Amino acid sequence: MLRCLVLWTIGLMAGLALGQTNSAPDLTRQPNVVVVIQVQPDGLHPISWTFDKRIPHKTVRERIEQFAQWSGRTVAYVEVADDSLKRDAKPNELFTVASFASGGLVDLKEGTLNLTPIARTFADLPVVHVYVLLPRQIEYAGYFQYANPHLQMWTRAEPAMWRSVIFIHSPDPAALEIPLKRPKPQPQAETPPAPTRPPTGWLISLILLAAILSGAGIFWFTTKFLKRQTDAPTVQPETDL
């Protein structure tokens, strides 16, 4: 069964490379571990880890225990073995495959994948590939691309499978965290319409008209006043005879 998982995982890796786009990560970097999660309708997750080389089995089992702590879930049916793509493989041609059952990483209702426990479990490995096999078509609600100073993550969501690539830059597990859901776009607030202003030409005309009328009024008042002064009778002062 482990050999089938290995061959199937290599096929998935080739498929991801063929589907690479300009915004995808550099897939020429060989993954240090490939994680395959097969999600069951009841929530059970059969999980396999395929390393790029042979790892001491005790170390792998300790890493599985760390994963259980980071994920907050129990693990069961643990199996660790070495495999190779060659019939008579040399020791340096072997790689280690681990399989076990767990849960809680994928929420089918919410459409989310919890990559944080996986990133923290493999904090000492630079490149991690994750494949999630879904029991039915699920709309992915997580981040398609996420980055911070400690890691980079890309996810490609297909109807029956989600594929993620994680580049880890920090060996500190506590610093590695990937949000579950991408934020929903907020509706833009409606801006109140600006008050209508009269055209500039009309405004200038109104100012000129007001000035003309004001000047004409002053001229009329002054003329009227002077005329009254002129029409007033002249009183001669009395002289003594």
C-alpha positions, 0 to 999 in steps of 0.5 A: 500500500505504501508503494501505491501511495508513493507512486500516486503522490509522484503523479500528483506532483507532476500534475501540479507542475503541469498546471503551474501559472505565472503566479505559482511558486517555484516548483523546481524546488524539490519538496522535502515532504509531501502530505496527502490528506484523504478527507472522508465524509464522516470527518476522518482524515487518512494522512500520508507523509512521503519524505524525500529521503530515508528518515529514522523511524523513531524520528518520524514517530516523534514528529507524528506526536508533535503533529498531534499536539499542534493539531489538537487531535489524536492519531491512530493506525500509525505505520512507518516504512521505507520504500523506493522506486527501484527494485534493488534499491541502495540505502541512499535511494530509499525514502520514508513513508508514514501513514496514520489517521487523524481529523480536524484539518479540513472543514467541509462545511466552511471550505477551509484547510488548517495548514498551520499544524502542518507548517509547524510540524515541518518547521525545519523543512524548507519546502512542503507540498500538501494535497487534499482529496475531497469526498465531493465538490467543495468551494474553497474559502481559504487564502490562495496566496499568503505570505509573511516574514516566516513563510509563503503559501500558495493554494490551487483549488479544484473541484475534487482536490486542493493543492498547496505549496509552503515555503518555510523560512523560520525554524520556530514553529510558534512563528508559523501560522496561516489564516483559515479564511480569506477576508470577504470583500467589504462593500464600499461606502456610498459617498454623498453627492456633491452639492450642485454648483452653478457654472463658473460663467453664470457665477461671474455674470451674476457678480458683474450684474450685481456690481453694475446694479449696485453702481447704478443705484449709488449713481442714482442716489447721488444724482438725486441728492445733488439735485435736491441741493440745487433746487433748494431756495437760496436764503439771502442774509438780511443787511442793515440799512 
